[in-house]
């Protein structure tokens, strides 16, 4: 029988990690009380600690600030790609215009 992988919401992960970081639970205590694996909880705690230090996570962010940073970084990437396309289009149009004026 195949065991289905469980998924957790960002809010659940944040609250679980805060049990350890803010309320003084140990990772084994918190994982037992929540019914989750210690490895997953340890990963969430490490991610939360990194996020509070200002390190942007590679996975989905837990804190609202880091979520906003990820959104803004994605927007910057999109705008830079658009700008590059516009530069190339302008150069192409200018070269065509130069050829027609000769």
C-alpha positions as CSV (number, residue, x, y, z in Angstrom):
1,X,0.0,0.0,0.0
2,X,1.4,3.4,-1.0
3,X,1.4,6.0,1.7
4,X,0.2,9.4,0.5
5,X,2.5,12.3,1.3
6,X,1.0,14.9,3.6
7,X,1.1,18.6,2.8
8,X,0.9,21.4,5.3
9,X,-0.2,25.0,4.9
10,X,2.4,27.8,5.3
11,X,0.4,29.0,8.4
12,X,0.6,25.5,10.0
13,X,4.4,25.4,9.4
14,X,4.9,28.8,10.9
15,X,2.9,28.0,14.0
16,X,4.6,24.7,14.4
17,X,8.0,26.3,14.2
18,X,7.0,29.1,16.6
19,X,6.2,26.4,19.2
20,X,9.9,25.7,19.3
21,X,11.3,29.1,18.7
22,X,8.9,31.2,20.8
23,X,7.2,28.9,23.3
24,X,10.1,26.8,24.4
25,X,9.0,23.4,23.2
26,X,11.6,20.9,22.2
27,X,11.5,19.6,18.6
28,X,10.5,16.1,19.8
29,X,7.8,17.4,22.1
30,X,6.3,19.7,19.5
31,X,6.5,17.0,16.7
32,X,4.7,14.4,18.9
33,X,2.0,16.8,20.0
34,X,1.4,17.9,16.4
35,X,1.7,14.4,14.9
36,X,4.4,15.4,12.4
37,X,8.0,14.1,11.8
38,X,10.9,15.6,13.7
39,X,12.8,16.1,10.5
40,X,10.1,18.3,8.9
41,X,9.7,20.3,12.1
42,X,13.5,20.8,12.4
43,X,13.5,22.0,8.7
44,X,10.7,24.5,9.4
45,X,12.4,25.8,12.6
46,X,15.7,26.3,10.7
47,X,13.9,28.1,7.9
48,X,12.1,30.4,10.3
49,X,15.3,31.2,12.1
50,X,16.9,32.1,8.7
51,X,14.0,34.2,7.7
52,X,14.1,36.2,10.9
53,X,17.8,36.8,10.2
54,X,16.8,38.2,6.7
55,X,17.9,35.2,4.7
56,X,15.5,34.6,1.8
57,X,14.5,30.9,1.6
58,X,14.7,28.8,-1.5
59,X,11.4,27.1,-0.7
60,X,8.1,28.8,0.1
61,X,8.6,31.5,2.7
62,X,7.0,31.2,6.1
63,X,6.9,34.8,7.3
64,X,4.9,37.5,5.6
65,X,7.9,39.7,5.1
66,X,9.8,36.9,3.3
67,X,6.8,36.1,1.2
68,X,6.6,39.7,0.1
69,X,10.3,39.7,-0.7
70,X,9.9,36.6,-2.9
71,X,6.9,38.2,-4.7
72,X,9.0,41.4,-5.3
73,X,12.0,39.4,-6.6
74,X,9.8,37.5,-9.0
75,X,8.3,40.8,-10.2
76,X,11.8,42.3,-10.7
77,X,12.8,39.3,-12.7
78,X,9.8,39.6,-15.0
79,X,10.3,43.3,-15.5
80,X,13.9,42.8,-16.4
81,X,13.0,40.2,-18.9
82,X,10.4,42.6,-20.4
83,X,13.0,45.4,-20.5
84,X,15.4,43.2,-22.3
85,X,12.8,42.2,-24.9
86,X,11.9,45.9,-25.4
87,X,15.6,46.8,-25.9
88,X,16.0,44.1,-28.5
89,X,12.8,45.2,-30.3
90,X,13.9,48.8,-30.3
91,X,17.3,47.9,-31.8
92,X,15.6,45.8,-34.4
93,X,13.2,48.5,-35.4
94,X,16.0,51.1,-35.5
95,X,18.1,48.9,-37.8
96,X,15.1,48.4,-40.1
97,X,14.5,52.1,-40.2
98,X,18.2,52.8,-41.0
99,X,18.0,50.4,-43.9
100,X,14.9,52.1,-45.4
101,X,16.4,55.6,-45.2
102,X,19.4,54.6,-47.3
